[in-house]
Amino acid sequence: MQFDQFADDYAHILDNSVGISGEDSKYFAEYKAGYLHRIYPPSFSGKVLDFGCGVGLLAGYMKRAFPAIQLDGFDVSADSIRRVDPYLAAQGCFTSRSADLAADYQLIVVANVMHHVPPDQRTNTVQELARRLVHGGRLVIFEHNPANPVTRRIVERCPFDADAILLPPGETSGYVRQAGLQIGRRDYIVFMPRPLAWLRRFEPSLSWLPLGAQYVVVAHKHA
Ligand SMILES: C[S@@+](CC[C@H](N)C(=O)[O-])C[C@H]1O[C@@H](n2cnc3c(N)ncnc32)[C@H](O)[C@@H]1O
């Protein structure tokens, strides 16, 4: 699995790649956990899967944001899974074997994973995730926005993005609909680099603007 070779140094490599934004890997992981706060209260106690969790960077922030969740993680890279914080891993099922996963998740988060999934496998991947949701459960997909030139530059220079094929929001939404899920919202996120950090409080009101560095598709399985 291609991410095995980067597992030891994942955060450091990502820090270097996103440095142009003035931020580091932690900023982007915390931002995504913050986005989930717009949808769920801190008391949310559902069963959650972080699909493509890597070394568990986002998973750690999710657990801090929602201490009562039961959090599992899956990644095809076994070496990445081995590097998940043992305290976090002990509280859920962190695995590279899909057979270990449950089929009753209330929330499945897929953060910057789909662009690593070969296009001919994307439909099946999303359908499989939809099957693992309870009725009323949500699928939240974060992705790079290919329309943003800074994002494209970061992806071009990131060593573990060598296999990346970026997908526009319409493509992601298409997979979600084909899987029988209903799209609740589609938001653009991450607009301001660090020098403009004082403007970040306005970012939620810019979610309609297709210039964000990333985007989110939030969908649910009919109740
Ligand atoms: C850019 S990393 C993102 C890690 C994490 N989600 C985050 O936001 O920090 C992409 C991850 O997707 C994983 N991945 C790639 N293809 C996958 C697939 N088909 N199923 C599950 N994980 C996959 C990689 O092994 C890698 O850990």
The ligand as a Tripos MOL2 file, in Angstrom:
@<TRIPOS>MOLECULE
LIG
   27    29     1     0     0
SMALL
NO_CHARGES

@<TRIPOS>ATOM
      1 C1         -4.0700   11.9540    2.4970 C.3       1 LIG1
      2 S1         -4.2690   10.5840    3.5630 S.3       1 LIG1
      3 C2         -5.5720   11.1790    4.6030 C.3       1 LIG1
      4 C3         -5.5200   10.5700    5.9830 C.3       1 LIG1
      5 C4         -6.5850   11.0900    6.9420 C.3       1 LIG1
      6 N1         -7.9220   10.8390    6.4540 N.3       1 LIG1
      7 C5         -6.4150   12.5590    7.2160 C.2       1 LIG1
      8 O1         -7.2770   13.3490    6.8390 O.co2     1 LIG1
      9 O2         -5.4020   12.9240    7.8420 O.co2     1 LIG1
     10 C6         -5.1160    9.4150    2.5630 C.3       1 LIG1
     11 C7         -5.2980    8.0640    3.2240 C.3       1 LIG1
     12 O3         -6.2110    7.2960    2.4390 O.3       1 LIG1
     13 C8         -5.7910    5.9610    2.4800 C.3       1 LIG1
     14 N2         -6.4080    5.2270    1.3640 N.ar      1 LIG1
     15 C9         -6.0890    5.2810    0.0540 C.ar      1 LIG1
     16 N3         -6.9140    4.4700   -0.6560 N.ar      1 LIG1
     17 C10        -7.7610    3.9150    0.2370 C.ar      1 LIG1
     18 C11        -8.8510    3.0090    0.1220 C.ar      1 LIG1
     19 N4         -9.2120    2.4930   -1.0620 N.pl3     1 LIG1
     20 N5         -9.4940    2.6290    1.2290 N.ar      1 LIG1
     21 C12        -9.1350    3.1570    2.4370 C.ar      1 LIG1
     22 N6         -8.1090    4.0060    2.6160 N.ar      1 LIG1
     23 C13        -7.4420    4.3960    1.5210 C.ar      1 LIG1
     24 C14        -4.2820    6.0310    2.4150 C.3       1 LIG1
     25 O4         -3.6500    4.8460    2.8210 O.3       1 LIG1
     26 C15        -4.0160    7.2420    3.3170 C.3       1 LIG1
     27 O5         -3.7870    6.8620    4.6460 O.3       1 LIG1
@<TRIPOS>BOND
     1     1     2 1
     2     2     3 1
     3     2    10 1
     4     3     4 1
     5     4     5 1
     6     5     6 1
     7     5     7 1
     8     7     8 2
     9     7     9 1
    10    10    11 1
    11    11    12 1
    12    11    26 1
    13    12    13 1
    14    13    14 1
    15    13    24 1
    16    14    15 ar
    17    14    23 ar
    18    15    16 ar
    19    16    17 ar
    20    17    18 ar
    21    17    23 ar
    22    18    19 1
    23    18    20 ar
    24    20    21 ar
    25    21    22 ar
    26    22    23 ar
    27    24    25 1
    28    24    26 1
    29    26    27 1
@<TRIPOS>SUBSTRUCTURE
     1 LIG1         1 GROUP 0 **** ****
